[in-house]
Amino acid sequence: MSHNNQEGQRKTYYVAVGAGQVLEDSEAAAYELAIYATEEEKDGLKALFAELSSMDEASMVHFHRSPFGSASLEEINQGYEGILKQIYTLVNRLGTEETRRHIATMNLNIGGLQ
């Protein structure tokens, strides 16, 4: 399903937040949310997932190498949660009505969402 928009051509994408995936085919893998996004918006969401994955990997390396290192678990969690909030904010903005309703039920403390 494609939607023409003044901002450019929008397509339907399927988002699996837990897996960090943005899919074009709803049958390709399990997904939780659907969005309408331009190519640039889709790429931005993928970049946020990559950043989240990098932070997750960095925290594992950090605690493996120096479990009593300078960054506290709270600081690392805040960074991780910050990226996750950016992801849900973007997904909410681009989401279908059903996606926005679902995110609203999640009680996320994200600017503009409750």
PLY file of the C-alpha trace (Angstrom):
ply
format ascii 1.0
element vertex 114
property float x
property float y
property float z
element edge 113
property int vertex1
property int vertex2
end_header
0.00 0.00 0.00
1.48 3.32 -1.04
0.42 6.78 0.04
1.23 9.92 -1.89
2.17 12.78 0.37
3.61 16.24 -0.07
6.74 15.06 1.76
7.33 12.34 -0.84
6.24 8.84 -1.60
5.23 6.91 1.50
5.07 3.15 1.71
3.83 0.81 4.37
6.58 -0.75 6.47
6.30 -3.28 9.27
8.33 -2.66 12.41
9.63 -5.29 14.82
11.02 -3.21 17.67
12.39 -6.14 19.67
14.26 -7.48 16.63
15.25 -4.00 15.44
13.79 -4.56 11.99
11.92 -2.46 9.44
10.34 -4.79 6.91
8.69 -4.16 3.55
6.93 -7.53 3.53
4.47 -8.26 6.33
5.02 -11.99 5.76
8.84 -11.82 6.04
8.96 -11.98 9.84
6.93 -11.27 12.93
6.28 -7.57 13.49
4.40 -5.48 16.06
3.69 -2.16 14.36
2.94 -0.72 10.92
4.04 2.70 9.68
3.75 4.85 6.56
7.18 6.27 5.80
9.31 7.77 3.07
12.59 6.08 2.20
14.43 8.70 4.30
12.18 8.15 7.33
12.60 4.38 7.04
16.40 4.83 6.84
16.27 7.10 9.92
14.41 4.42 11.87
16.91 1.79 10.74
19.74 4.07 11.90
18.13 4.34 15.35
17.88 0.53 15.53
21.58 0.29 14.58
22.44 2.82 17.29
20.40 0.84 19.82
22.16 -2.37 18.80
25.58 -0.70 19.05
24.77 0.61 22.51
23.61 -2.84 23.59
26.85 -4.40 22.30
28.97 -1.66 23.85
27.36 -2.16 27.24
28.01 -5.90 27.09
31.68 -5.33 26.18
32.01 -2.64 28.85
30.69 -4.85 31.64
32.59 -7.89 30.42
35.92 -6.04 30.37
35.40 -3.78 33.36
32.39 -4.71 35.44
33.24 -1.88 37.82
34.01 0.66 35.08
33.30 4.37 35.11
29.85 4.27 33.49
27.17 3.09 35.83
24.45 0.68 34.82
21.99 3.55 35.30
23.89 5.79 32.85
24.00 3.04 30.23
20.31 2.27 30.74
19.44 5.96 30.34
21.24 6.05 27.00
19.52 2.86 25.85
16.13 4.12 26.99
16.74 7.46 25.28
17.24 5.76 21.91
14.25 3.51 22.51
12.13 6.60 23.22
13.34 8.14 19.96
12.31 4.96 18.14
8.83 4.88 19.66
8.38 8.63 19.08
9.20 8.20 15.39
7.07 5.06 15.04
4.17 6.86 16.73
4.51 9.83 14.38
4.63 7.62 11.27
2.31 4.92 12.56
-1.07 3.79 11.36
-4.04 4.55 13.59
-3.78 1.01 14.97
-0.06 1.50 15.70
-0.71 4.77 17.53
-3.47 3.18 19.59
-1.18 0.31 20.50
1.66 2.65 21.54
-0.83 4.68 23.62
-1.66 1.52 25.61
2.02 0.97 26.42
2.10 3.89 28.91
5.43 5.16 27.57
6.79 8.33 29.07
7.66 9.91 25.74
7.23 13.58 24.90
3.73 13.94 23.47
2.80 10.34 24.31
1.03 8.99 27.32
0 1
1 2
2 3
3 4
4 5
5 6
6 7
7 8
8 9
9 10
10 11
11 12
12 13
13 14
14 15
15 16
16 17
17 18
18 19
19 20
20 21
21 22
22 23
23 24
24 25
25 26
26 27
27 28
28 29
29 30
30 31
31 32
32 33
33 34
34 35
35 36
36 37
37 38
38 39
39 40
40 41
41 42
42 43
43 44
44 45
45 46
46 47
47 48
48 49
49 50
50 51
51 52
52 53
53 54
54 55
55 56
56 57
57 58
58 59
59 60
60 61
61 62
62 63
63 64
64 65
65 66
66 67
67 68
68 69
69 70
70 71
71 72
72 73
73 74
74 75
75 76
76 77
77 78
78 79
79 80
80 81
81 82
82 83
83 84
84 85
85 86
86 87
87 88
88 89
89 90
90 91
91 92
92 93
93 94
94 95
95 96
96 97
97 98
98 99
99 100
100 101
101 102
102 103
103 104
104 105
105 106
106 107
107 108
108 109
109 110
110 111
111 112
112 113
